[in-house]
Amino acid sequence: MICNWTTTGKPYRNYSLNYSYGKIKKECKNYSTESGYNSGCRIENVTEMYFKDFFILLIDANTSTEIKNKFKLQNLVKPNPPFNLVVTNTSNNQLKLTWNVTMQRHCLQFDIKYKSNKESDWTMASIQEKLFFDVPSVDPKKLYTFYVRSKKNIYCGTTDLWSEWSLPAYWGQNDSATRLSWNDKGNSRRLQAQLQ
């Protein structure tokens, strides 16, 4: 987790950060700096702090200025994007999209968007907890592009912070200058698009 206290302009005070949760109190050990001033703090192993009141105290020793604040960390989590998207051909004209995440999947919901090279609008779908999505009725003569993003679900927090979209996954054929190569592994086909 990164706590930043300068969002615009250069910092003009050199704050130190203390934080506490439950009965544990700590001082920041890993500051980020800007123009010679502390501008943020990287705090490791934050999952043990979820669902506890998290308090921060910024202190400017030169002016005796203190800024206090309380947070619910589970409501401030922005997950990393899903990764390792793989498209598997499960049967005639049906695909399975799978991916991995860095957080516990039972705490996540996912948005999937995909379209073919012949469509201008994205098809959108949302699912809870699963790390796969079944794509019905695709045309093997089209090239499909898939993306996935995630956020904490209502069971683990209340947030509107979505991850960035994943790197794309591709499946199908394209008539343009894109050459497609397939890696065959049983029934699974992983596509790599190479632009010439």
KEKE-3310 file (N, C-alpha, C; in steps of 0.2 Angstrom, whole numbers, plus 5000, padded with zeros to 4 digits):
npx = (5004:5002:5004:5001:5004:5005:4998:4997:5008:5024:5030:5031:5033:5042:5035:5034:5027:5016:5008:4993:4984:4972:4980:4993:5006:5016:5030:5033:5044:5049:5050:5044:5051:5051:5059:5068:5060:5049:5036:5027:5023:5027:5019:5020:5013:4998:4986:4983:4978:4966:4948:4950:4950:4961:4973:4981:4995:5002:5017:5025:5040:5046:5037:5028:5016:5002:4993:4979:4970:4957:4954:4946:4953:4949:4940:4947:4955:4963:4964:4977:4978:4970:4979:4989:4979:4970:4964:4953:4948:4933:4923:4914:4913:4913:4921:4932:4938:4951:4960:4972:4974:4981:4975:4964:4952:4938:4935:4933:4926:4922:4924:4922:4926:4924:4926:4924:4935:4926:4916:4910:4906:4909:4906:4900:4902:4898:4905:4906:4919:4923:4937:4936:4927:4914:4912:4900:4895:4905:4913:4924:4931:4933:4943:4945:4946:4950:4947:4950:4945:4946:4938:4936:4923:4906:4906:4918:4922:4917:4919:4923:4933:4941:4952:4965:4962:4966:4980:4978:4970:4969:4959:4956:4954:4962:4960:4968:4984:4989:4998:4995:4999:4999:5000:4999:4992:4986:4969:4969:4972:4983:4985:4996:4998:5006:5012:5016)
npy = (4994:5011:5027:5043:5060:5072:5078:5088:5099:5104:5096:5105:5104:5093:5079:5066:5049:5040:5025:5016:5001:4991:4985:4988:4999:5009:5016:5024:5015:5016:5028:5038:5051:5068:5082:5082:5081:5071:5062:5052:5035:5019:5004:4988:4972:4973:4966:4961:4971:4974:4977:4982:4997:5009:5020:5035:5046:5061:5070:5085:5089:5102:5112:5107:5103:5092:5080:5070:5055:5043:5027:5015:5002:4991:4997:5004:4998:4995:4984:4974:4973:4959:4944:4934:4930:4918:4910:4897:4885:4877:4870:4868:4884:4889:4897:4897:4909:4912:4917:4925:4931:4943:4944:4936:4927:4926:4938:4946:4954:4954:4962:4959:4962:4961:4960:4957:4959:4964:4971:4986:4989:4985:4969:4967:4959:4954:4945:4936:4931:4920:4913:4912:4913:4909:4910:4911:4906:4911:4917:4908:4914:4927:4939:4940:4951:4951:4958:4960:4966:4970:4972:4975:4965:4966:4959:4960:4973:4990:4998:5009:5007:5001:4989:4992:4989:4972:4966:4962:4948:4937:4929:4919:4923:4935:4946:4956:4964:4957:4943:4928:4916:4900:4891:4875:4865:4851:4852:4866:4882:4895:4911:4921:4937:4944:4959:4964)
npz = (5000:4996:5004:5000:5002:4995:4982:4972:4965:4972:4987:5003:5016:5027:5031:5043:5045:5055:5059:5064:5069:5077:5091:5087:5083:5072:5064:5048:5037:5024:5014:5001:4991:4986:4978:4989:5000:5011:5003:5003:5008:5008:5013:5019:5018:5021:5022:5034:5040:5036:5038:5050:5060:5053:5057:5053:5056:5052:5054:5056:5061:5062:5063:5072:5067:5066:5057:5057:5053:5049:5042:5033:5027:5018:5010:5001:4992:4977:4965:4957:4939:4931:4925:4914:4904:4895:4881:4877:4866:4868:4862:4846:4840:4853:4867:4881:4892:4903:4918:4929:4946:4959:4971:4984:4976:4980:4985:4975:4960:4943:4927:4910:4894:4877:4859:4841:4827:4817:4823:4831:4844:4861:4869:4885:4901:4918:4932:4947:4958:4950:4940:4927:4911:4901:4883:4872:4856:4844:4830:4820:4809:4812:4821:4838:4853:4870:4886:4904:4920:4938:4954:4972:4979:4986:4997:5003:5005:5002:4988:4973:4966:4952:4945:4933:4915:4910:4900:4883:4877:4863:4850:4835:4818:4806:4792:4789:4790:4801:4807:4813:4826:4833:4848:4851:4863:4867:4869:4871:4865:4863:4858:4849:4843:4830:4824:4808)
capx = (5000:5006:5001:5004:5001:5006:4994:4998:5013:5030:5029:5034:5035:5044:5031:5035:5021:5015:5001:4991:4978:4972:4985:4999:5008:5022:5032:5035:5051:5050:5047:5046:5053:5051:5063:5071:5054:5045:5030:5023:5026:5025:5018:5020:5008:4992:4980:4982:4975:4959:4943:4951:4951:4968:4974:4988:4997:5007:5020:5030:5043:5048:5031:5023:5010:5000:4987:4976:4965:4955:4952:4944:4957:4946:4936:4952:4959:4962:4967:4981:4974:4971:4985:4989:4973:4971:4958:4953:4942:4930:4919:4912:4911:4912:4927:4933:4943:4953:4965:4974:4974:4985:4971:4960:4946:4932:4934:4933:4921:4926:4921:4925:4924:4927:4923:4928:4937:4921:4912:4913:4905:4911:4901:4902:4899:4901:4904:4908:4923:4926:4942:4934:4921:4912:4910:4896:4894:4910:4914:4931:4934:4934:4948:4942:4950:4947:4950:4947:4947:4943:4937:4933:4916:4902:4907:4925:4923:4913:4923:4922:4940:4942:4959:4966:4961:4972:4983:4973:4970:4966:4957:4952:4958:4961:4962:4973:4992:4991:4999:4993:5003:4995:5003:4994:4993:4979:4963:4970:4976:4985:4986:5000:4997:5012:5011:5022)
capy = (5000:5017:5032:5049:5066:5077:5076:5093:5103:5101:5096:5111:5101:5086:5075:5059:5046:5035:5022:5011:4997:4987:4987:4989:5006:5008:5022:5022:5014:5016:5034:5041:5058:5073:5088:5082:5080:5065:5064:5046:5030:5012:5000:4981:4967:4977:4962:4960:4978:4975:4976:4986:5005:5011:5027:5038:5053:5065:5075:5090:5091:5109:5116:5104:5102:5085:5078:5064:5053:5036:5024:5008:5000:4986:5001:5009:4994:4995:4978:4974:4970:4952:4943:4927:4928:4912:4908:4890:4883:4871:4866:4872:4891:4891:4898:4899:4914:4911:4922:4924:4937:4943:4944:4931:4928:4926:4945:4950:4954:4955:4964:4956:4965:4958:4961:4955:4965:4966:4975:4992:4990:4980:4965:4967:4954:4954:4939:4936:4926:4915:4915:4910:4916:4905:4914:4907:4908:4915:4915:4907:4918:4934:4940:4943:4954:4951:4961:4958:4970:4967:4976:4971:4964:4969:4954:4961:4980:4994:5003:5009:5007:4996:4989:4994:4983:4968:4965:4959:4941:4936:4922:4919:4925:4942:4946:4962:4963:4954:4936:4924:4910:4897:4886:4870:4861:4847:4856:4873:4886:4901:4915:4927:4941:4948:4964:4964)
capz = (5000:4996:5006:4997:5005:4990:4976:4967:4967:4976:4995:5006:5023:5028:5036:5045:5045:5060:5058:5069:5068:5082:5096:5084:5081:5068:5060:5041:5036:5017:5012:4994:4992:4980:4979:4996:5005:5011:5000:5003:5012:5006:5019:5017:5022:5023:5022:5041:5043:5033:5043:5057:5059:5051:5059:5051:5059:5049:5059:5054:5067:5062:5065:5077:5064:5065:5053:5059:5049:5050:5036:5032:5021:5013:5005:4997:4988:4970:4964:4951:4934:4930:4921:4910:4900:4890:4877:4875:4862:4871:4857:4840:4841:4860:4870:4888:4894:4910:4920:4936:4950:4964:4977:4984:4971:4984:4987:4968:4955:4937:4921:4904:4888:4871:4853:4835:4822:4813:4827:4834:4851:4865:4873:4892:4906:4924:4936:4954:4961:4946:4936:4920:4908:4894:4878:4868:4849:4841:4823:4819:4804:4815:4827:4845:4858:4876:4892:4910:4925:4944:4960:4978:4979:4992:5003:5006:5005:4997:4984:4966:4963:4948:4942:4926:4911:4908:4894:4879:4874:4856:4847:4829:4812:4804:4785:4788:4790:4807:4806:4819:4827:4838:4852:4852:4869:4868:4866:4872:4860:4865:4852:4850:4838:4828:4819:4803)
cpx = (5004:5002:5004:5000:5002:5003:4995:5004:5019:5028:5033:5035:5037:5041:5035:5028:5021:5008:5000:4985:4978:4976:4992:5001:5015:5024:5034:5042:5053:5047:5049:5047:5052:5054:5066:5066:5051:5038:5025:5027:5023:5025:5016:5015:5002:4986:4978:4978:4968:4954:4944:4952:4959:4969:4981:4989:5003:5010:5025:5034:5045:5043:5027:5016:5008:4993:4985:4971:4964:4953:4950:4947:4953:4941:4940:4956:4957:4967:4972:4977:4975:4976:4984:4982:4974:4964:4958:4947:4939:4926:4918:4909:4910:4920:4927:4939:4945:4959:4967:4974:4979:4982:4967:4953:4940:4930:4933:4927:4925:4921:4925:4922:4928:4923:4927:4930:4932:4915:4915:4911:4907:4905:4904:4898:4902:4900:4907:4913:4926:4932:4942:4928:4920:4909:4906:4896:4899:4911:4922:4935:4935:4940:4945:4947:4946:4951:4946:4949:4943:4942:4935:4926:4913:4904:4914:4926:4917:4917:4921:4928:4941:4950:4959:4964:4967:4975:4978:4975:4967:4964:4954:4957:4957:4963:4967:4980:4994:4992:4998:4997:5000:5000:4998:4996:4986:4974:4964:4974:4977:4987:4991:4999:5004:5011:5017:5024)
cpy = (5006:5023:5039:5055:5072:5075:5081:5097:5100:5101:5102:5109:5094:5082:5068:5055:5040:5032:5017:5007:4992:4989:4989:4996:5005:5015:5020:5021:5015:5022:5035:5048:5062:5079:5088:5081:5074:5067:5058:5041:5023:5007:4993:4977:4970:4972:4961:4966:4978:4973:4979:4993:5006:5018:5029:5045:5055:5070:5079:5092:5098:5113:5113:5103:5094:5085:5071:5062:5045:5033:5017:5005:4995:4990:5005:5004:4994:4989:4979:4971:4962:4950:4936:4926:4923:4911:4901:4888:4876:4867:4870:4878:4893:4892:4899:4903:4913:4916:4921:4931:4937:4943:4937:4932:4928:4933:4949:4949:4956:4958:4961:4960:4962:4960:4958:4961:4967:4970:4981:4993:4984:4976:4965:4962:4955:4948:4940:4930:4921:4918:4913:4913:4912:4910:4910:4910:4913:4912:4914:4911:4926:4934:4943:4945:4953:4955:4959:4964:4968:4973:4972:4971:4966:4965:4956:4969:4984:5000:5003:5009:5001:4995:4992:4988:4979:4969:4961:4952:4941:4929:4923:4921:4932:4942:4952:4960:4959:4946:4933:4918:4907:4892:4881:4866:4857:4851:4864:4876:4893:4905:4920:4931:4945:4952:4964:4971)
cpz = (5000:4999:5003:5000:5001:4984:4970:4970:4970:4983:4998:5013:5023:5033:5037:5046:5051:5058:5063:5067:5074:5088:5093:5081:5078:5065:5053:5041:5029:5014:5004:4995:4985:4982:4987:5001:5005:5008:5000:5007:5009:5012:5016:5021:5025:5024:5029:5044:5040:5039:5050:5055:5058:5052:5056:5055:5055:5053:5055:5060:5068:5065:5070:5074:5064:5061:5055:5054:5050:5044:5037:5026:5016:5008:5000:4993:4981:4967:4958:4946:4934:4925:4918:4907:4895:4887:4875:4871:4865:4867:4851:4842:4849:4863:4878:4889:4901:4911:4927:4939:4956:4971:4978:4980:4974:4985:4980:4964:4949:4931:4915:4899:4882:4865:4847:4831:4817:4817:4830:4841:4855:4868:4880:4896:4912:4928:4943:4955:4956:4942:4929:4917:4901:4889:4873:4861:4846:4834:4822:4814:4806:4820:4833:4849:4864:4881:4898:4915:4932:4949:4966:4977:4986:4998:5007:5007:5001:4994:4977:4962:4959:4946:4935:4922:4910:4902:4890:4878:4867:4854:4840:4823:4810:4797:4784:4789:4797:4805:4813:4820:4833:4841:4854:4858:4870:4865:4867:4867:4862:4859:4854:4843:4836:4823:4814:4802)
residu = (MET:ILE:CYS:ASN:TRP:THR:THR:THR:GLY:LYS:PRO:TYR:ARG:ASN:TYR:SER:LEU:ASN:TYR:SER:TYR:GLY:LYS:ILE:LYS:LYS:GLU:CYS:LYS:ASN:TYR:SER:THR:GLU:SER:GLY:TYR:ASN:SER:GLY:CYS:ARG:ILE:GLU:ASN:VAL:THR:GLU:MET:TYR:PHE:LYS:ASP:PHE:PHE:ILE:LEU:LEU:ILE:ASP:ALA:ASN:THR:SER:THR:GLU:ILE:LYS:ASN:LYS:PHE:LYS:LEU:GLN:ASN:LEU:VAL:LYS:PRO:ASN:PRO:PRO:PHE:ASN:LEU:VAL:VAL:THR:ASN:THR:SER:ASN:ASN:GLN:LEU:LYS:LEU:THR:TRP:ASN:VAL:THR:MET:GLN:ARG:HIS:CYS:LEU:GLN:PHE:ASP:ILE:LYS:TYR:LYS:SER:ASN:LYS:GLU:SER:ASP:TRP:THR:MET:ALA:SER:ILE:GLN:GLU:LYS:LEU:PHE:PHE:ASP:VAL:PRO:SER:VAL:ASP:PRO:LYS:LYS:LEU:TYR:THR:PHE:TYR:VAL:ARG:SER:LYS:LYS:ASN:ILE:TYR:CYS:GLY:THR:THR:ASP:LEU:TRP:SER:GLU:TRP:SER:LEU:PRO:ALA:TYR:TRP:GLY:GLN:ASN:ASP:SER:ALA:THR:ARG:LEU:SER:TRP:ASN:ASP:LYS:GLY:ASN:SER:ARG:ARG:LEU:GLN:ALA:GLN:LEU:GLN)
# end
